[in-house]
Amino acid sequence: WVYDTPLGAYRFDAAEDGVFGSNGLMHHNVALYCRRNYGLQIKGRLHRVYHNTALGSGYNDIVLSRCYPSSCASPSYYNNQDSTLEMNAGGTISGKINTYDPIDFGASVRLNLNRAESGAHSVFEMYRDHYVGDFR
């Protein structure tokens, strides 16, 4: 668990030379209230991201980065087309860190709870009582 931090919680990073990490497994993590950043940020390739919850972030809660740098400004390196993002819950799950961008670039993305796509007012209202840690 990472709770109430000004920093990002969990991250697979990338290098400026286009060399990315690969084959990472990120699972069963919770990131709440990462006020000025993200809950999970995944850069690289062939990553598997399962059963995570990220809510209340300053930027998007779960970011499966489409490219590096995140703005996709030229020159850029594309990544995560072969990564898997399944069974996660996030206020916003996106392909970019600071704006909503649907993940439609080839990654396996399914069975996620994404408030940005569901139209719900808040992911928190889908849990029984998140104030006392009851996330059923």
Phi, psi and chi 1 to 4 in degrees:
 res  aa     phi    psi   chi1   chi2   chi3   chi4
   1 TRP       -  137.1  -77.2   68.3      -      -
   2 VAL  -123.8  125.4  175.4      -      -      -
   3 TYR  -134.0  131.0  178.0   77.8      -      -
   4 ASP    55.8   66.0 -164.8   22.9      -      -
   5 THR  -127.3  150.0  178.2      -      -      -
   6 PRO   -81.1   -4.5   28.1  -34.3      -      -
   7 LEU  -106.8  173.2  -54.9  173.1      -      -
   8 GLY   -72.5  152.3      -      -      -      -
   9 ALA   -90.5  -62.6      -      -      -      -
  10 TYR  -125.2  143.6  -57.9   96.2      -      -
  11 ARG  -157.6  135.4  177.0  175.4  173.6  155.4
  12 PHE  -104.8  122.5  -71.4  142.5      -      -
  13 ASP  -100.8  174.1 -152.6   -3.0      -      -
  14 ALA  -133.8  159.2      -      -      -      -
  15 ALA  -104.3  156.3      -      -      -      -
  16 GLU   -66.9  -16.7  -68.7 -176.3   10.2      -
  17 ASP   -87.6    4.5   60.8    1.8      -      -
  18 GLY    86.2    5.0      -      -      -      -
  19 VAL   -89.0  117.5  176.9      -      -      -
  20 PHE  -111.5  153.7  -57.9  111.9      -      -
  21 GLY   -70.6  159.7      -      -      -      -
  22 SER  -147.1  162.0   61.7      -      -      -
  23 ASN    61.9   32.4  -66.2  -59.9      -      -
  24 GLY   -81.9  151.7      -      -      -      -
  25 LEU  -123.1  118.5  174.6   61.5      -      -
  26 MET  -122.0  115.5 -173.4 -179.3  -64.8      -
  27 HIS  -149.6  150.4   63.5   94.8      -      -
  28 HIS    55.8   48.8  -65.9   89.9      -      -
  29 ASN  -113.6  155.5  -61.3  -68.3      -      -
  30 VAL  -129.7  129.8  176.6      -      -      -
  31 ALA  -128.8  114.4      -      -      -      -
  32 LEU  -121.0  131.5  -62.7  174.6      -      -
  33 TYR    60.2   53.7  -54.0  114.3      -      -
  34 CYS   -84.5   84.3  -61.2      -      -      -
  35 ARG   -57.5  -41.6  -65.6 -177.7  -52.6  -86.7
  36 ARG  -111.8   21.8  -73.4  178.4  -87.3  177.5
  37 ASN  -154.2 -144.2 -128.7  -47.3      -      -
  38 TYR  -118.4  164.8   51.5   82.4      -      -
  39 GLY   -85.5  -54.0      -      -      -      -
  40 LEU  -130.7  134.7  -74.8   71.7      -      -
  41 GLN  -130.0  123.6 -176.0  177.6   34.7      -
  42 ILE  -117.7  116.1  -60.3   94.8      -      -
  43 LYS  -121.0  146.4  -61.7  176.9 -174.1  177.1
  44 GLY   127.5 -145.3      -      -      -      -
  45 ARG  -151.8  154.7   46.5 -173.9  -57.6  -84.9
  46 LEU    57.7   29.7  -66.1  167.0      -      -
  47 HIS   -84.0  152.0  -66.3  -50.8      -      -
  48 ARG  -121.6  121.4  -66.3  159.0  -59.0  160.9
  49 VAL  -126.1  110.9 -177.4      -      -      -
  50 TYR  -131.8  146.6  -59.2  104.6      -      -
  51 HIS    54.8   44.9  -59.4  -76.7      -      -
  52 ASN  -109.7  154.1  -61.7  -75.2      -      -
  53 THR  -128.7  129.1  -60.4      -      -      -
  54 ALA  -139.8  123.4      -      -      -      -
  55 LEU  -142.7  149.8  -59.0  167.5      -      -
  56 GLY    75.9   25.4      -      -      -      -
  57 SER   -80.0  157.5  -59.3      -      -      -
  58 GLY   -68.5  -36.8      -      -      -      -
  59 TYR  -105.4 -152.3  -67.7  133.4      -      -
  60 ASN   -68.8  147.8  -69.1  -41.4      -      -
  61 ASP   -74.8  -44.4  -65.2  -61.9      -      -
  62 ILE  -126.5  124.8  -61.5  175.2      -      -
  63 VAL  -121.8  114.9  179.8      -      -      -
  64 LEU  -101.4   94.9 -173.6   70.1      -      -
  65 SER   -63.3  129.7  -66.1      -      -      -
  66 ARG   -73.8  -38.0  173.3 -172.4  -53.4 -102.8
  67 CYS  -153.8  168.6   49.0      -      -      -
  68 TYR  -124.7  126.0  179.5   86.1      -      -
  69 PRO   -69.1  163.5   25.2  -31.6      -      -
  70 SER   -57.5  -26.8 -178.4      -      -      -
  71 SER   -70.9  -13.6   65.4      -      -      -
  72 CYS    63.6   22.6  -63.5      -      -      -
  73 ALA   -68.6  150.2      -      -      -      -
  74 SER   -76.6  142.3 -175.4      -      -      -
  75 PRO   -76.6  149.3   30.6  -33.2      -      -
  76 SER  -137.7  160.8   62.6      -      -      -
  77 TYR  -115.2  131.1  -58.2   96.3      -      -
  78 TYR   -92.3  142.7  -68.5   89.7      -      -
  79 ASN  -150.0  171.0   63.8  132.4      -      -
  80 ASN    69.4    9.7  -80.2  -40.3      -      -
  81 GLN   -64.1  -21.3  -72.8   83.8   -9.0      -
  82 ASP  -114.9   17.7   47.8   10.9      -      -
  83 SER   -92.0  166.1  -68.0      -      -      -
  84 THR  -124.0  128.9  -58.9      -      -      -
  85 LEU  -128.7  102.6 -177.2   72.0      -      -
  86 GLU  -138.1  143.0  -64.2  179.2   -8.9      -
  87 MET    59.6   45.0  -64.0  174.2  -81.2      -
  88 ASN  -112.8  160.0  -60.9  -76.6      -      -
  89 ALA  -126.5  130.2      -      -      -      -
  90 GLY  -150.5  147.7      -      -      -      -
  91 GLY   -57.7  -45.4      -      -      -      -
  92 THR  -139.8  124.1  -53.9      -      -      -
  93 ILE  -110.9  121.9  -59.8  174.0      -      -
  94 SER  -142.6  164.7  176.0      -      -      -
  95 GLY   -89.1   -7.9      -      -      -      -
  96 LYS  -130.9  157.4  -70.2 -172.5  178.3  178.2
  97 ILE   -76.1  -41.1 -168.5  168.2      -      -
  98 ASN  -114.3   -2.0   57.1   -3.2      -      -
  99 THR  -134.5  153.0   59.5      -      -      -
 100 TYR   -74.9  127.6  176.6   67.8      -      -
 101 ASP  -140.8  111.5 -172.2   30.7      -      -
 102 PRO   -55.5  145.8  -18.5   28.4      -      -
 103 ILE   -87.7   92.9  -59.6  170.1      -      -
 104 ASP  -129.4   34.6   57.9    2.1      -      -
 105 PHE  -116.5   24.7   48.9   84.6      -      -
 106 GLY   108.9  -15.3      -      -      -      -
 107 ALA   -67.4  152.2      -      -      -      -
 108 SER   -81.0  107.2  174.2      -      -      -
 109 VAL  -126.3  113.0  178.8      -      -      -
 110 ARG  -157.5  155.5   59.8 -171.0 -159.5   96.3
 111 LEU    60.3   32.1  -57.1  172.9      -      -
 112 ASN   -97.8  149.3  -64.2  -65.9      -      -
 113 LEU   -99.3  107.7  179.3   58.6      -      -
 114 ASN  -124.5  105.4 -175.6   -4.0      -      -
 115 ARG   -54.9  -36.3 -177.0 -150.6   47.8   83.9
 116 ALA   -62.0  -27.8      -      -      -      -
 117 GLU  -101.7  -20.1  -67.0  179.8   -3.2      -
 118 SER   -84.8  -20.8   72.3      -      -      -
 119 GLY    84.3    2.0      -      -      -      -
 120 ALA   -68.6  151.4      -      -      -      -
 121 HIS   -65.8  -41.3  176.2   66.4      -      -
 122 SER  -154.4  140.6  168.4      -      -      -
 123 VAL   -64.3  -31.2  172.1      -      -      -
 124 PHE   -56.4  -34.5  -73.3  115.1      -      -
 125 GLU   -70.3  -11.0   65.0 -167.2   32.1      -
 126 MET   -86.2  -10.4  -63.1 -178.2 -156.4      -
 127 TYR   -98.1  157.5  -68.8  109.5      -      -
 128 ARG   -64.6  -56.9 -177.9  170.8  -69.0 -179.8
 129 ASP  -156.3   80.2 -168.7   -3.9      -      -
 130 HIS   -67.1  -20.6   72.0  -81.6      -      -
 131 TYR   -63.5  -27.7  -68.3  108.8      -      -
 132 VAL  -112.5   15.8  -64.7      -      -      -
 133 GLY    82.3   18.9      -      -      -      -
 134 ASP   -95.8   95.6 -171.5  -11.2      -      -
 135 PHE  -100.3   29.5  -67.7   98.7      -      -
 136 ARG   -75.4      -  -71.5  178.9  -76.2  169.6
